[in-house]
Amino acid sequence: MVEGFSKRSRTVVDHGSNSCRRNGTDWHEFVPIGANECQKFQQRAGCATFVSRKRNTGMTVLSRSNEQIFLRLNFLIMAVFKKGINGAFSGTIGNTVGSSWRHITYMRSLPKPSRKPATPAQLAQRAKFALAVSFLQPMKWILNLGFNDKQRGNNTGYNRGLQLFITQAIIGDYPDYEIDFEKVAVSQGNMEKLVGLTLASETPNTLSLSWMDFSEEPIEPDEVKGSYFDDQVFVLLYNRTEQLFTTNRTAVRQDEALQLELPAIFAGHEFHVWAFARHREGTRQSISQYAGTVVLAGTEEPAEEPEP
């Protein structure tokens, strides 16, 4: 059985598609915005105009508009279907594609090739998206953990991190985009942040982080607090020189300090560090904090003695 869209919604879509062709602009496809709804929007100079709303299709989309992230989907019809007597299918039949995503089965039509040259706004958006994916893809599992992927329903933690990165952490003008590392977010949550978080590298090959613990024992056994003494401190390090990510989860909130000894070959490399607190059961976390950037200290070589 196919759960599609009402006649009224199809009329709005058809009318909108004709309008877009007349104006020489492109339509982007159905986009979920909540638990039970989705939208179809139009891109004009990088800004989307929402024109119709219907039930959630289960798709996650990525592109930027009004602080939202969307991905261009080049198909005009999409529907979620329930498994009938023949069950779901995966693959292509004619111009129809069947697939599944996060336990939701759906169908869509094949994309129509476009020969129109990309607009400057489209080129700029593609460059932002490429920069975001290239930086975040290696730490996809971290974003799914930091944004609590298991509780995000039809969204994903990685998609949420990608959304915030594109809208907040990219600076500059096309094509010279750069990353504002201080605005990069790797987690969101309602737990308390680490108070007084600082970063330094004074000992050779060692990064030092420190913070203060103000957590208290709960008065009632089932009391929900914003911080606990045994909250896990999750640390993410980015070696910008080598473009490598490293994580550490050995400290807890009451430790108030963490010493990270790194390989000597990293001496002199530039590091960017983020941290967030995570409940011992992994059910909650704090918003991530940018601890700062530092150059890893190295071992001082003894001065050569002058020859007699």
Summary of the structure (lengths in Angstrom):
residues: 308
radius of gyration: 24.4
end to end distance: 93.2
largest distance: 96.2
contacts: 865
relative contact order: 0.10
helix: 22%
strand: 34%
